[in-house]
Amino acid sequence: MTISDWADQNRRLSSEASAEPGQWRTSRAEYQRGIMEAISDASTETVVIMSSAQVGKTEVLNNACGYHIDQDPAPIMVVMPTER
């Protein structure tokens, strides 16, 4: 199962966090599927995303974390810059 498959089956978006609450649909932003499939590929060591702002990168990361928590438990550390 890939991360995008997992998200389509298990992820729910709240009305507080999303303009479109309810079931996650990768088809809503199909370009995210390739990123999630690259992260799902065990032979991939590094995934680099070069994109504009506000295109769902954090949600892709949330899906990857949720997938690993549910399907493949492992230590996870997410580091993000602080805003100043």
C-alpha positions in Angstrom: 0.0 0.0 0.0 1.4 3.4 -0.9 1.0 6.5 1.2 -1.5 8.0 -1.2 -3.6 4.8 -1.0 -3.5 4.9 2.8 -4.5 8.5 2.9 -7.4 8.0 0.5 -8.7 5.2 2.8 -7.9 6.6 6.2 -7.3 10.3 6.3 -10.0 12.8 7.4 -9.7 16.5 7.2 -11.3 18.7 9.9 -13.3 21.8 9.2 -10.8 23.7 11.3 -7.8 22.7 9.2 -9.3 22.5 5.7 -11.5 24.5 3.3 -12.8 21.1 2.2 -13.3 18.9 5.3 -14.0 15.2 5.1 -12.3 12.3 3.4 -8.9 13.0 2.0 -8.9 12.6 -1.8 -5.5 12.5 -3.5 -7.3 13.1 -6.8 -8.1 16.6 -5.5 -4.4 17.5 -6.0 -3.1 14.7 -8.3 0.4 16.2 -8.4 0.8 15.1 -4.8 0.5 11.4 -5.7 3.9 11.3 -7.3 5.5 12.8 -4.2 3.8 10.3 -1.9 4.7 7.4 -4.2 8.3 8.5 -4.2 8.3 8.6 -0.3 6.6 5.1 -0.3 9.4 3.6 -2.4 11.8 1.8 -0.1 14.6 2.2 -2.6 14.3 6.0 -2.5 16.7 7.6 0.0 15.9 11.3 -0.7 12.9 13.1 -2.0 13.4 16.8 -2.9 10.3 18.9 -3.5 10.7 22.2 -5.3 7.4 24.0 -5.4 5.5 27.2 -4.7 3.8 28.0 -1.4 0.4 26.6 -0.3 0.3 23.5 -2.5 -0.1 20.8 0.2 3.5 19.9 1.1 2.6 19.8 4.8 -0.4 17.6 4.1 1.8 15.2 2.1 4.1 15.1 5.2 1.2 14.5 7.5 0.1 11.6 5.2 3.5 10.1 5.3 3.7 10.3 9.1 0.1 8.8 9.4 1.0 6.0 7.1 4.1 5.0 9.0 2.4 5.3 12.4 -0.4 3.0 11.1 1.4 0.6 8.7 5.1 0.7 9.3 5.8 2.0 12.8 9.3 3.6 13.0 10.9 6.5 14.8 9.8 9.8 13.1 11.2 13.2 13.6 9.8 16.2 11.7 11.8 19.4 11.9 10.5 22.7 10.5 11.9 26.2 10.6 10.3 28.7 13.0 8.8 31.9 11.7 10.3 35.2 12.8 
